């Protein structure tokens, strides 16, 4: 059976003002744009949303602003990135977003102590679940070891699911590994809510039992992600849409950081303001930005549409 939170999510960029403060109105405009282009929901303040670059107070302001999308799109799903190295801060943010009626939290492991054992990680996640996640809501782990330095093993996921069957939902898998996608499928099938984070692996992940995706490039290519998703629901594949996703992912890897690239392309092709990125990230310099825009124009999809 399909989980209620299955589907296509954007790992939304975070609009900021000229002085790099959160831009609540800009965020609402972006979420309205994404809702109109096939996204079932968004993850706010994940990696692409520059979550670790914002203070706790700024994060709360962003989460409050994001809730406003429900006024025009009542069924739009909201996931919040709340994982921080300090257990207390993570619990505080999780409690805050659930009071705002968010659907779930996506939680990085405590990424400073990279040699922490699985017993410690199990205890840490259990504390967040027991102290912050109410009945009827859920937590997803965030597996992005290339960035966080701390992976979430299949055994750890199984222990958390066995101990918290209703509130530990699954994970956002940003391993970018086809082998890991298959390992999750072999271990859990569709019993775990797995949302894939790598556009080029979306079709493979669905075939292995994944429940959808949360990707950076969904800020720009959610129509293609929906074509792959809708075909999957109908028992089919859409190789043409998957090829376009592969090309989009390749461009994002050629012109990092993803947050800066996506913000530039949203401005260039969708008439959004040219939002900056928070240090230590840097915007694309003019020459790289122009090369990225040319690559985007020639990938065969998004041109000068609104």
C-alpha positions in Angstrom: 0.0 0.0 0.0 1.2 3.5 -0.8 2.1 5.8 2.1 0.2 9.0 2.4 3.4 11.0 2.0 4.5 9.2 -1.2 5.1 11.5 -4.2 7.3 14.2 -5.7 8.9 16.8 -3.5 11.2 19.7 -4.2 14.2 20.3 -1.9 13.2 24.0 -2.1 15.8 26.7 -2.3 15.4 29.4 0.4 14.7 32.9 -0.9 16.7 35.7 0.8 16.7 39.5 0.7 19.7 41.5 -0.4 21.1 41.4 3.1 20.7 37.6 3.1 17.8 37.5 5.5 14.9 35.1 4.9 12.3 36.4 2.4 8.9 35.1 3.5 7.0 36.5 0.6 9.6 35.2 -1.8 9.2 31.7 -0.3 5.4 31.8 -0.6 5.8 32.7 -4.3 8.2 29.9 -4.9 6.0 27.3 -3.1 3.0 28.5 -5.2 5.1 28.0 -8.3 6.2 24.5 -7.3 2.6 23.5 -6.4 1.5 24.6 -9.8 4.2 22.5 -11.5 3.2 19.1 -10.1 5.0 18.9 -6.7 3.1 17.1 -4.0 5.0 19.0 -1.4 8.4 20.5 -0.4 11.2 20.0 2.0 12.2 23.3 3.6 15.8 23.8 4.8 17.4 20.7 3.5 20.8 20.8 1.9 19.6 22.8 -1.1 17.6 25.1 1.2 20.9 25.9 3.0 19.4 24.7 6.3 22.7 24.7 8.3 23.4 28.3 7.3 20.4 29.7 9.1 20.0 30.4 12.8 17.3 28.8 14.8 15.3 32.0 14.8 15.6 32.3 11.0 14.6 28.7 10.6 11.5 29.3 12.6 10.6 32.3 10.5 11.0 30.3 7.3 8.9 27.4 8.7 6.1 29.9 9.6 6.2 31.5 6.2 6.1 28.1 4.5 2.9 27.2 6.3 1.1 30.0 4.4 1.0 27.9 1.2 -1.8 25.9 2.8 -4.1 28.9 2.5 -4.1 28.5 -1.3 -3.1 24.8 -1.6 -4.6 23.0 1.4 -3.3 19.6 0.5 0.3 20.7 -0.2 2.6 18.7 2.0 5.3 20.2 4.1 8.4 18.6 5.3 10.9 20.4 7.6 14.7 19.9 7.8 15.4 20.1 11.5 18.6 18.0 12.1 21.3 19.8 14.1 24.3 18.6 16.0 22.7 19.4 19.3 19.9 17.1 20.3 18.1 19.8 22.2 18.0 22.1 19.2 16.7 19.3 17.0 13.9 18.5 19.4 13.0 22.2 19.8 12.7 22.7 16.0 10.8 19.5 15.5 8.3 20.4 18.2 7.9 23.9 16.6 7.1 22.6 13.1 4.6 20.1 14.4 2.8 22.8 16.2 2.6 24.5 12.7 1.0 21.2 11.4 3.9 20.1 9.2 3.5 16.5 8.0 7.0 15.2 8.9 10.5 16.2 9.8 13.6 15.2 7.9 16.5 14.8 10.3 20.2 14.8 9.6 22.3 12.7 12.1 24.4 14.7 14.5 27.1 15.4 12.0 30.0 16.7 14.1 30.8 13.4 15.9 31.5 11.4 12.7 32.8 8.4 14.6 29.7 7.9 16.8 28.5 4.3 16.8 25.2 3.0 15.7 24.1 2.5 19.3 24.5 6.2 19.9 22.7 7.2 16.7 19.9 4.9 17.6 19.5 6.5 21.0 19.8 10.0 19.5 17.0 9.4 16.9 14.9 7.7 19.6 15.1 10.7 21.8 14.0 13.0 19.0 11.0 10.7 18.2 9.9 10.2 21.8 10.3 13.8 22.8 9.2 15.7 19.7 7.1 13.6 17.2 3.4 13.4 18.0 1.1 10.6 17.1 0.0 10.9 13.5 3.2 12.6 12.4 6.6 11.2 11.5 10.3 11.4 11.2 12.5 10.5 8.2 16.2 10.1 8.6 18.4 12.0 6.2 21.1 9.8 4.6 23.6 12.0 2.8 27.0 10.7 4.0 29.0 12.5 1.3 28.0 15.8 3.0 27.2 14.9 6.7 29.9 12.3 7.0 27.5 10.1 9.0 25.6 7.4 7.2 22.4 5.6 8.3 22.8 1.9 7.8 20.2 -0.6 6.8 20.5 -2.2 10.2 20.0 1.2 12.0 16.9 1.9 9.9 15.5 -1.5 10.7 16.0 -1.0 14.4 14.3 2.4 14.3 11.4 1.1 12.3 10.9 -1.9 14.6 11.0 0.4 17.7 8.9 3.2 16.4 6.8 1.6 13.7 4.3 4.5 13.3 6.5 7.5 13.9 9.8 6.5 12.2 8.6 6.7 8.6 11.8 6.1 6.6 14.5 8.2 5.0 15.5 10.7 2.4 18.2 8.8 0.5 20.8 11.2 -1.0 23.6 8.6 -1.2 23.6 9.0 -5.0 24.4 5.3 -5.2 22.5 2.8 -7.3 23.9 0.1 -5.1 22.4 1.7 -2.0 19.1 2.2 -3.8 19.0 -1.5 -4.5 20.1 -2.4 -1.0 17.2 -0.4 0.5 14.8 -2.1 -1.9 16.1 -5.6 -1.1 15.8 -4.9 2.7 12.5 -3.1 2.8 10.7 -3.0 -0.5 7.9 -0.6 -0.1 7.6 -1.2 3.6 9.8 1.9 4.3 9.0 5.4 3.1 12.1 6.0 1.0 12.3 9.3 -0.9 15.1 9.3 -3.4 17.3 12.4 -3.6 19.1 11.8 -6.9 17.2 12.6 -10.1 19.1 10.3 -12.4 18.2 7.4 -10.1 14.5 8.1 -9.8 13.3 5.4 -12.1 15.6 2.8 -10.6 14.6 3.8 -7.1 10.9 3.4 -7.9 11.5 0.0 -9.4 13.3 -1.0 -6.2 10.3 0.1 -4.0 11.0 3.8 -3.3 8.0 5.9 -2.4 8.9 9.0 -4.4 11.6 11.6 -4.4 12.9 14.8 -2.8 15.4 16.5 -5.2 17.1 19.8 -5.7 16.4 19.9 -9.4 12.6 19.6 -8.7 12.8 23.3 -8.2 13.1 23.4 -12.0 12.1 20.0 -13.5 9.2 18.8 -11.4 7.1 18.3 -14.5 9.6 15.6 -15.7 9.6 14.1 -12.2 5.8 13.9 -12.2 5.9 12.2 -15.7 8.2 9.5 -14.3 6.0 9.2 -11.1 2.7 9.1 -13.0 4.0 6.5 -15.4 5.2 4.4 -12.4 1.7 4.5 -10.9 0.3 3.3 -14.1 2.8 0.4 -14.3 4.9 2.0 -17.0 8.2 3.7 -17.5 8.9 7.1 -19.1 12.4 6.9 -20.4 12.2 10.2 -22.2 11.4 12.1 -19.0 14.2 10.2 -17.2 16.7 11.2 -19.8 15.8 14.8 -19.3 16.3 14.4 -15.6 19.7 12.8 -16.2 20.7 15.9 -18.2 19.5 18.3 -15.5 21.4 16.4 -12.8 24.5 16.5 -14.9 24.3 20.3 -15.2 23.9 20.6 -11.5 27.0 18.6 -11.0 29.0 20.7 -13.5 28.0 24.0 -11.8 27.9 23.7 -8.1 26.8 24.7 -5.6 23.3 23.5 -6.4 21.6 26.3 -4.4 23.4 29.0 -6.3 22.8 27.4 -9.7 19.1 26.8 -9.1 18.5 30.3 -7.8 20.2 31.7 -10.9 18.2 29.5 -13.3 14.9 30.4 -11.5 15.7 34.0 -12.1 16.8 33.6 -15.7 14.0 31.3 -16.9 11.2 31.9 -14.5 11.4 35.6 -13.6 12.1 35.1 -9.9 14.4 37.6 -8.2 18.1 36.8 -8.3 18.4 35.5 -4.8 21.8 35.2 -3.2 23.2 32.3 -1.1 24.4 32.5 2.5 28.2 32.2 3.1 30.2 30.1 3.0 28.4 29.3 -0.3 29.2 31.6 -3.1 27.1 32.7 -6.2 28.1 31.6 -9.6 30.5 34.1 -11.1 29.2 35.8 -14.3 31.2 33.6 -16.7 30.1 30.3 -15.1 26.5 31.5 -14.8 26.4 32.2 -18.5 27.8 28.8 -19.3 25.3 27.2 -17.0 22.4 29.1 -18.6 23.6 28.0 -22.1 23.8 24.4 -20.9 20.2 24.6 -19.5 18.8 26.2 -22.7 20.3 23.4 -24.9 19.3 20.5 -22.7 16.0 20.4 -24.7 13.4 21.4 -22.2 12.8 24.5 -20.1 13.2 27.6 -22.3 11.6 31.0 -21.7 8.4 29.9 -20.0 7.0 31.7 -17.0 
